[in-house]
Amino acid sequence: MIDHSALRPIPRLLALALVTTVLAAGCSSSGSSGTASTTGLETTTTTTPAKALLDAACAGTLRVEDAGTVTNPDIKEASGIAASRVNAGRWWVHNDSGDSARYFLIDITGVTRATVIVEGATAHDWEDIAVGPPAADSGAASVYLADIGDNASQRGDIQVYRMPEPIVALDAVGATIPTTADRLTFTYPDGAHDAETLIVDPDTGDLVIVTKDWSLSGHSEVFRAPAGLAPGSTTVLEKVADLKLPAGTLVTGGDVTSDGSVVALRTYGSVNLYPRVPGQPLWSAFSAAPCTGPLPIERQGEAIGYAANGGAYATISEGADPVLHLTHS
């Protein structure tokens, strides 16, 4: 079991509407996630944007900015956010349960540039979004929409929708784009779970799901599915880790930097950044003590996503007119 329960405790969360304010704080130092080259007796370490962000989190020097406000009335329960790889400086977001099968491209000021309609998909309880390596011969990055929410832990299976990332015209505002997606169905090996976190490994393409612990014990489970699954397939997830966090912690979102070096887990009261050792499985990062990033005041913040270069992360809350917050060094 990966046990982080001895870290600074987070107040017990009793309902989704609870709002927690967390101040930026340093934490245990982490192993280097930079790259090194050696010439003779000299060793040079390259500081990547992701490493700079992690180092600043460990030093307690990260800064939060209000980047913009999302005024689109159709975006009222933002539950997931991910940086686009093909639309520079823009972000994919989607609503929680109750919306149709669609997601949105917004710019850094919060303006909606496009709405993508996923034809043939069902939005039972979409909880997270991720952008991963190409899954098709086109070579385009893939968008993954995670229909994995299950508050009552009673669903017999869950779905993830996978599709090539749409390219939106630079000057588009309010465009509508229809698309289709591969439907991937999953079952848990030990019965139903609620989950709000999907992370796609940029190195391997593996899908990683972290469960949400409604018992408030701080215990979450980590499950994996392999890359390259066939459209329409059903796969039994593999349990790969147990994650022990402070009591009352509910994991609501996660992401990994595009270079695979830093993994983030978000809760209602914290942002934990975990260094990943090169060549190791993504979930092995949870064995390290995380550094804690600041979390802005958000009414019901569940979403987190790294910028495309890994040098910042964005968060956003559910509710009308949410503010897009950007945290950077």
CORLIN-V738556 format. One record per pair of residues at least 4 apart in sequence whose C-alpha atoms are under 6 Angstrom apart, sorted by sequence separation. I is the first residue (numbers start at 1). GAP is how many residues later the second one is. D is the distance in Angstrom with one decimal. If there is no record, write none. Layout:
BEGIN
{{I;GAP;D} {I;GAP;D}}
END
This chain:
BEGIN
{{38;4;5.7} {47;4;5.9} {51;4;6.0} {56;4;6.0} {106;4;5.6} {107;4;5.5} {201;4;4.9} {256;4;5.9} {266;4;6.0} {306;4;5.5} {38;5;4.5} {56;5;5.1} {57;5;5.6} {106;5;5.3} {134;5;5.2} {200;5;5.9} {201;5;5.3} {257;5;5.6} {266;5;4.6} {307;5;5.4} {317;5;5.7} {37;6;5.8} {56;6;5.5} {84;6;5.7} {106;6;4.3} {134;6;5.2} {200;6;5.8} {256;6;5.7} {265;6;6.0} {306;6;5.8} {307;6;5.6} {37;7;5.6} {84;7;5.3} {105;7;5.8} {106;7;5.4} {134;7;4.4} {200;7;4.7} {213;7;5.6} {256;7;4.3} {265;7;5.3} {306;7;4.1} {36;8;5.5} {83;8;4.4} {105;8;5.4} {133;8;5.0} {134;8;5.3} {199;8;6.0} {255;8;5.9} {264;8;5.6} {305;8;5.5} {316;8;5.1} {36;9;4.5} {82;9;5.6} {94;9;4.6} {105;9;5.1} {132;9;5.9} {133;9;6.0} {199;9;5.1} {211;9;5.3} {255;9;5.3} {264;9;4.6} {276;9;4.6} {305;9;5.3} {35;10;5.7} {82;10;5.2} {93;10;5.9} {104;10;5.7} {132;10;5.2} {148;10;5.3} {198;10;5.7} {211;10;5.4} {254;10;5.2} {263;10;5.8} {275;10;5.8} {304;10;5.6} {315;10;5.3} {35;11;5.4} {81;11;5.5} {93;11;5.3} {104;11;4.5} {131;11;5.6} {198;11;4.8} {210;11;5.8} {254;11;4.4} {263;11;5.1} {274;11;5.7} {304;11;4.6} {314;11;5.5} {34;12;5.6} {81;12;4.5} {92;12;5.5} {103;12;5.8} {131;12;4.6} {147;12;5.1} {197;12;5.6} {210;12;4.6} {225;12;5.5} {253;12;5.9} {254;12;5.8} {262;12;5.5} {303;12;5.5} {314;12;4.5} {34;13;5.5} {80;13;5.5} {92;13;4.7} {103;13;5.3} {130;13;5.9} {147;13;5.7} {197;13;5.3} {209;13;5.8} {224;13;5.6} {253;13;5.1} {262;13;4.7} {303;13;5.8} {313;13;5.8} {80;14;5.8} {91;14;5.6} {102;14;5.4} {130;14;5.1} {146;14;4.6} {209;14;5.2} {223;14;5.9} {224;14;5.1} {252;14;5.8} {262;14;5.6} {313;14;5.3} {91;15;5.3} {102;15;4.5} {129;15;5.6} {145;15;5.5} {208;15;5.7} {223;15;5.3} {251;15;5.8} {252;15;5.2} {261;15;5.0} {301;15;5.8} {312;15;5.4} {78;16;5.5} {79;16;5.4} {90;16;5.8} {102;16;5.6} {129;16;4.7} {145;16;5.1} {195;16;4.1} {208;16;4.6} {223;16;4.3} {251;16;4.5} {274;16;4.7} {301;16;3.8} {312;16;4.5} {34;17;6.0} {78;17;4.5} {79;17;5.3} {90;17;4.5} {101;17;5.5} {144;17;5.5} {194;17;5.8} {195;17;4.9} {207;17;5.6} {222;17;5.9} {223;17;5.5} {250;17;5.4} {273;17;5.2} {300;17;5.2} {33;18;5.7} {77;18;4.7} {128;18;5.2} {144;18;4.6} {163;18;4.7} {194;18;5.6} {207;18;5.1} {222;18;5.8} {272;18;5.5} {273;18;5.2} {300;18;5.4} {77;19;5.4} {127;19;5.8} {143;19;5.7} {162;19;5.3} {206;19;5.8} {222;19;5.0} {272;19;5.8} {298;19;5.6} {101;20;5.9} {126;20;5.5} {143;20;5.4} {161;20;5.8} {162;20;5.0} {206;20;4.7} {272;20;4.8} {101;21;5.7} {126;21;4.1} {142;21;5.4} {161;21;5.6} {206;21;4.6} {221;21;4.7} {271;21;5.7} {101;22;5.0} {125;22;5.2} {127;22;5.9} {142;22;4.5} {143;22;5.4} {161;22;4.9} {205;22;4.7} {221;22;5.9} {271;22;5.2} {100;23;5.8} {141;23;5.8} {142;23;5.2} {220;23;5.1} {125;24;5.0} {140;24;5.7} {141;24;5.6} {160;24;5.2} {219;24;5.8} {159;25;5.5} {219;25;4.7} {159;26;4.5} {218;26;5.6} {158;27;5.7} {218;27;4.6} {97;28;4.3} {158;28;5.3} {218;28;5.2} {97;29;5.9} {157;29;5.6} {218;29;4.3} {96;30;5.3} {157;30;4.8} {217;30;4.6} {218;30;5.6} {27;31;5.5} {96;31;5.8} {216;31;5.7} {217;31;5.9} {218;31;5.0} {26;32;4.9} {216;32;4.2} {26;33;5.3} {26;34;4.4} {25;35;5.0} {24;36;5.9} {155;37;6.0} {213;37;5.7} {154;38;5.7} {212;38;5.5} {153;39;5.0} {212;39;5.3} {70;40;4.3} {153;40;4.9} {68;41;4.1} {69;41;5.0} {153;41;5.5} {67;42;5.7} {68;42;5.1} {151;43;5.4} {150;44;4.3} {149;45;5.4} {149;46;5.3} {148;47;5.8} {149;47;5.9} {79;48;5.6} {80;48;4.3} {82;48;5.6} {183;48;5.8} {184;48;5.5} {186;48;5.5} {188;48;5.8} {80;49;5.3} {182;49;4.9} {183;49;5.2} {184;49;5.6} {185;49;4.6} {186;49;4.8} {187;49;4.9} {188;49;5.3} {253;49;5.9} {257;49;5.9} {186;50;5.7} {252;50;5.0} {253;50;5.3} {254;50;6.0} {255;50;5.5} {253;51;5.9} {257;53;4.9} {197;55;6.0} {196;56;5.1} {197;56;4.4} {199;56;5.3} {196;57;5.8} {197;57;5.4} {202;58;5.8} {113;59;5.6} {113;60;4.2} {114;60;4.9} {116;60;6.0} {119;60;6.0} {113;61;5.0} {114;61;4.4} {115;61;4.9} {116;61;4.7} {117;61;4.7} {118;61;5.1} {119;61;5.2} {112;62;5.9} {114;62;5.6} {116;62;5.7} {118;62;5.4} {132;68;5.5} {127;69;4.9} {128;69;5.8} {133;69;5.7} {128;70;5.9} {132;70;5.7} {81;222;5.7} {79;223;5.7} {80;223;4.6} {81;223;5.9} {82;223;4.8} {79;224;5.3} {81;224;5.4} {83;224;5.5} {83;225;5.6} {33;228;5.8} {58;233;5.0} {57;234;5.8} {13;235;5.4} {57;235;5.9} {12;236;4.1} {57;236;5.2} {9;237;5.3} {5;239;5.8} {2;240;5.8} {4;240;5.3} {5;240;4.5} {78;240;4.7} {1;241;5.0} {2;241;4.9} {3;241;4.4} {4;241;4.8} {5;241;4.3} {77;241;4.1} {2;242;5.8} {77;242;5.2} {76;243;4.8} {76;244;4.6} {20;249;5.3} {71;250;4.8} {70;251;5.1} {70;252;5.5} {69;253;5.8} {69;254;4.4} {68;255;5.8} {69;255;5.9} {68;256;5.4} {67;257;5.5} {53;258;5.6} {67;258;5.6} {66;259;4.8} {50;260;4.5} {65;260;5.6} {49;261;5.6} {50;261;5.0} {65;261;5.3} {49;262;4.3} {64;262;5.7} {64;263;4.3} {27;264;5.0} {63;264;5.4} {63;265;5.5} {62;266;5.5} {62;267;4.6} {24;269;5.8} {24;270;4.2} {23;271;5.8} {22;273;5.7} {56;273;5.7} {21;276;5.6} {53;276;5.6} {19;280;5.6} {2;285;5.5}}
END
